[in-house]
């Protein structure tokens, strides 16, 4: 099933999807060039973000092509895992203090139409696929935790030219996701009604941080600080305020073309995040 992008933006989405046509082998590091640049240019701590290994089998496995090499999506996934794991390990060893995995694929287990896709097109029960996805991410992160290092997981429902492909609250995955993923921090999309309620946050264990993505990176309209504070207060009914933080719900440019905001719009949103956070937590 082709991803059906939704939203009010009447623009073409970016597509860089490839198909696996040969057995995978790693030719080079994933982010060493980025890290070298940041070390030369950055005066402070460095954050590196990697795609989840789960990102690729669902979009790069083509029947009649990929299955000549990998019998199913799972076999492909477990050839990708060691590549991502090696990169995480290398970043931790090189002193990167914030390592984040971007994992929009968990939205497949939230949205009913994508749960049907997992079952009927991929041939896997959605709950079993969710278990395997968590196991894969935990395997990639295993052994990377060090004093002063933050391991984070970001979840969204698609972010391409101000459009998305999935809807639904975290309810179907919350207990397993929050309870089993071995990360310190969850960055969660919560900028509109597509994300559901804060109630699933009751499964977040003590000591883990939830970064509430309340500020939209998709729309240029600036949110109200009063509304942001109100929503943070609502979330604090389920997770103590000291375990909460605030951010945009996703990147301003998850694809090369970016979302339909100007640079000024983006800076205004970032200032709003800082001002709101200072008012709430200082």
PEGI-V609840 format. One record per backbone hydrogen bond with DSSP energy under -0.5 kcal/mol. CO is the residue of the C=O (numbers start at 1). NH is the residue of the N-H. E is the energy in kcal/mol with one decimal. If there is no record, write none. Layout:
CO;NH;E  CO;NH;E
This chain:
3;5;-0.8  6;164;-2.1  9;11;-1.2  19;21;-0.6  31;35;-2.7  32;36;-2.3  33;37;-1.6  34;38;-2.5  35;39;-2.7  36;40;-1.4  37;41;-1.5  38;42;-3.7  46;97;-0.5  46;98;-1.0  48;100;-2.5  50;102;-2.9  52;55;-1.7  53;56;-1.1  53;57;-0.6  54;58;-0.6  56;59;-0.9  56;60;-2.7  57;61;-1.2  60;20;-2.8  60;62;-0.7  61;63;-0.5  62;65;-2.0  62;66;-2.3  62;67;-0.9  65;68;-1.2  66;69;-2.1  66;70;-2.7  72;76;-1.5  73;77;-2.6  74;78;-2.2  76;79;-1.4  76;80;-1.1  77;80;-0.9  77;81;-2.1  80;83;-0.9  80;84;-1.8  81;85;-2.9  82;86;-2.2  83;87;-1.5  84;88;-2.5  85;89;-2.7  86;90;-2.2  87;91;-2.5  88;92;-2.3  89;93;-2.3  90;94;-1.7  91;96;-2.4  92;95;-1.4  95;97;-0.5  97;150;-3.3  98;48;-2.3  98;100;-0.5  99;152;-2.5  100;50;-3.0  100;102;-0.5  101;103;-0.6  101;154;-2.9  102;52;-2.2  103;106;-1.3  104;107;-1.9  105;108;-1.9  106;109;-1.5  107;110;-1.3  107;111;-2.0  111;114;-0.7  111;115;-2.2  112;116;-2.1  113;117;-1.4  114;118;-2.5  115;119;-2.0  116;120;-3.2  117;121;-2.2  117;122;-1.9  118;124;-2.2  125;129;-2.6  126;130;-2.4  127;131;-2.0  128;132;-2.1  129;133;-2.4  130;134;-2.4  131;135;-2.2  132;136;-2.6  133;137;-2.3  134;138;-2.7  135;139;-2.1  136;140;-2.0  137;141;-1.6  138;142;-1.3  141;144;-2.1  146;149;-2.4  149;151;-0.5  150;99;-2.6  150;152;-0.5  151;184;-2.9  151;185;-1.5  152;101;-2.4  153;187;-2.9  154;103;-3.3  155;189;-1.1  157;165;-2.2  157;166;-1.6  160;163;-1.0  163;160;-1.9  164;6;-3.7  170;173;-1.7  170;174;-1.8  173;177;-3.2  174;178;-2.6  174;179;-0.5  175;179;-1.3  176;180;-2.5  176;181;-0.5  177;181;-1.8  181;183;-1.8  184;209;-2.4  185;153;-2.4  186;188;-0.7  186;211;-3.4  187;155;-2.6  188;213;-2.7  192;195;-1.8  193;196;-1.6  194;168;-2.4  195;170;-0.6  198;201;-2.1  199;202;-2.0  200;203;-1.8  201;204;-1.9  205;208;-1.5  209;186;-2.7  209;211;-0.5  210;212;-0.8  210;245;-1.9  211;188;-2.4  211;213;-0.6  212;214;-1.8  212;247;-2.0  213;190;-2.1  214;216;-0.6  215;249;-2.4  224;228;-2.2  225;229;-2.5  226;230;-2.2  227;231;-2.4  228;232;-2.5  229;233;-2.2  230;234;-1.9  231;235;-2.5  232;236;-1.8  234;237;-1.6  235;238;-2.1  235;239;-1.7  240;243;-2.4  241;244;-1.8  243;210;-2.9  245;212;-2.8  247;214;-0.7  247;215;-1.4  252;259;-2.5  255;258;-1.0  259;261;-1.9  262;266;-2.0  263;267;-2.4  264;268;-2.3  265;269;-1.9  266;270;-2.3  267;271;-2.5  268;272;-2.0  269;273;-2.2  270;274;-2.1  271;275;-2.9  272;276;-2.6  273;277;-2.5  274;278;-2.4  275;279;-1.8  276;280;-2.2  277;281;-3.0  278;282;-1.5
